[in-house]
Amino acid sequence: MRFDIITIFPEFFGGPLDYGIVRRARESRLIEACIHDLRDFAHDRHRTVDDRPFGGGEGMVMKPEPLFEAVETLVFGGYEKGKTPAPEGTAIVLLSAAGKLFRQETARRFAQLKRIVLLCGRYEGVDERVAEHLATDEISIGDFVLSGGELPAAMIVDAVTRLIPGALGNEDSALNESFSEPAGADGLPTTTSQPLRATSRGILDYPHYTRPQSFRGWDVPEVLIGGNHEEIRRWRRQKALEKTLRNRPDLLEGISAGRDR
């Protein structure tokens, strides 16, 4: 898997990509992460990548020319005007507050690809022709506005990398995390042995405990130390549903909540 990140702040990624799972995946060559300065694809004296918006308004808008040239140069090995910019197995992702919400199912879809090009927006926005004619996906990481696409890009690299076989020490870890286990028809999560539904938004992870067994009067639930694996599985499934209902009820819309029997 190759990630190409196009940004006006290439130095930003000196930290987020150099730690933890992403660093290990890079060192083991499971992924390749290449950072590109967008200004290298602007050819005027000032390396301009933004301009004033047509029709007036606040702020500046990122110009289409540098972004198109950057993608076409990187993907095709040379600037080819008018060339379709998305070969099979490649996603061109525009990071934008106006995009579709990034979810675990998005990460799973991206993890099947060979290459992801991430376009980090800045300023007031990006020329709409980038979204319409260059990007294959326009992605937002939440219903809020950030100063640019660098943080979302780093988050997407992390979320996708951990789904690549070999990136995690224990492959089952990715199956048991929040949003990875879809709820069944009874409102409870299915077991991890069942196939994940691509359309499911999943539920939150179950609560985790570790030593000490008692901390400031708060004890680890008895079921977790009893050794009965079926009871533990049922407890975890029920607690995951309760936590989802409490913290993210939107994930359970359209599902009839019930009890595991």
Secondary structure, 3 states (H helix, E strand, C coil): CEEEEEECCHHHHHCCCCCHHHHHHHHCCCCEEEEEEHHHHCCCCCCCCEECCCCCCCCCEECHHHHHHHHHHHHHCCCCCCCCCCCCCEEEEEEEEEEEECCHHHHHHHHCCCEEEEEECCCCEECHHHHHHCCCEEEECCCCCCCCCHHHHHHHHHHHHCCCCCCCCCHHHHCCCCCCECECCCCCECCCCCCCCCCCCCECCCCCCCCCCEECCEECCHHHHCCCHHHHHHHHHHHHHHHHHHHCHHHHCCCCCCCCC
